[in-house]
């Protein structure tokens, strides 16, 4: 059980990192939070 949970956690972290990279690559523009009007 513990091993399976740890494995699931690792997979989740890997997927989250992949999604972050994908989102960063897809949403390249609009990196500034506050833009002058």
Buried (B, 14 or more C-beta within 10 A) or exposed (E): EEEEEEEEEEEEEEEEEEEEEEEEEEEEEEEEEEEEE
